[in-house]
Amino acid sequence: MKKNMCCFIVAVLFSCVFILSGCIPLVIGSAVGLSVEKTDGYIPGNFINGILVKELKNSPLQVYQAVKSVFKKSKITLVREQYDLHYAAVLGYFPDGQEVVVNVEEIKPFISKIKIRVGDLGDERLSDNILRAIMKEL
């Protein structure tokens, strides 16, 4: 009887230690995180001060070509474009007159940072839609 009671107390103490130290929530959180899958593998960029920013594993030329393709498919009127080996900038307008600015700069060879701003204050949803379309083109 004493042996069973001693085993029970030890089991309760270990359980308390695991719960209070965060091991159980960590294991449960990991299991939940692994079970949630993104359907298309899309990872959104960071929306900072009205500008959506994301690093891409592509050269500025590849991203620039994808941006032009997305502008054409999305019926965004291309007004101005600039490109060199390390930088690209594209300016366009949606049919409703909202301005779209996309800047691409090289961080390292074949790694670029893209910045997208839609409208004067920045529309996160539209910027994200444009980023999704660009990433599908790449």
N, C-alpha and C positions, 0 to 999 in steps of 0.2 A: 504494500500500500504506500509506504514511504517512497519507494522507488518511482511509482507512477506519479505521485504528487510532485516529486523533485523534477521529473521529466516534463511535466505540465508547466511548472514554474519556469524552467529553462526555455521552453518553447514560447511562452508568453513574453519573457524578457527579450528573446531574439526578435520576436515579431515587433515589439515596441521599438527596439533599436532600428530595425529596418524601416519602419514607418516614419519614425521621427528623424532619421537621417536622410530621408528622401529617396531611398532606393526603390521602394515600391512605386511611388508616383513616377519616378524616372523610367522604370521598366514598363509601366502601363502607358506612359506618354510615348515611349519609343515604339511600342506595339501599335498604338493608334496612328502615329506618324507614318509607320511603314504601310499600314493598311489603306491610307488615303493616297490615291494616285491622281496625278494631273492627267487629264485625258489626252492633251496634245503636247505635253512636255514644255509648255510655254512658261517662262519665268518673267514676270513683269519687271520693268525698270523702276527707278526711284523718281518720284515726282517731287521736285524741289523748286519752290518759288515760281510755279507755273510752267516749269520745263521738265519734261520726261527725259531722264538720263539713263543710258544703258551701255555696257561694254559688250562688244560683239567680236567673235573670233573670225573676222573677215577684214580684208584690206579696205581702205577708203574707196577705192575704185569699185569693188564689188558692192559695197553698201550704196554708193552713189548711183550705180546702175539700177539697183533694186528700188531705190527711192524714186527715180524717174519712172520706172515701170509702175509702181504703186500710184504715183500721181496720175498717170495716164488711165489706169484702170478705175481709179476712184473719182475720175472727172474733176481733179484738182487742176486748175489752170496754172501752168508753169510760167512764171513771170521772169525770174532771174535764176541763173545757175552759175556756179563757179567751181572749178575743180583743178587741183594739182595733185601731185603724188601723195601728199600728206594731209590734205584738207579738202573738204567739199562743203558747199553751201547751196541750198535750194530754197527758193521762195515761191510760194504759190497761193492761190485763193480758191476756197470752196465756192460752188455756185451761189451760195448765200452771202458771199463777201468776206467770210472769215479768213484771216491770214494764216498760212501754214509756213513755219520756218523750220528747216531741218539742217543741222550742222553735223558734220562728221569729221573727226580728227583722229589721226593715227597716234596710238599710244606706244606701241611696239610693232615690229613687222607682223602683219596679219592680225593685229588686234586694234580695233577702232572703238572710239567712244562716240555714240550718237546722241544728239540732243534734239528734242522735238517740242515745239511750242505751237499750239493752235489758239488763235484769238489773242486779244490784247492781254488778258489776264492768265491765259493758259487753261485749256479744257482737258482735264485728265482722261476722261473717257475717249474723246476723239484722238488724243495723242496716243493712247494705248492701242486703239484700233489701227492707227497708222503703223505703229511699231510691230504689231502682230502681222500685218500684211507685209511689211518689209522683211521680217524674219522668215515668212513663208517663201518669199522670193529668193532668199539666200540659199 
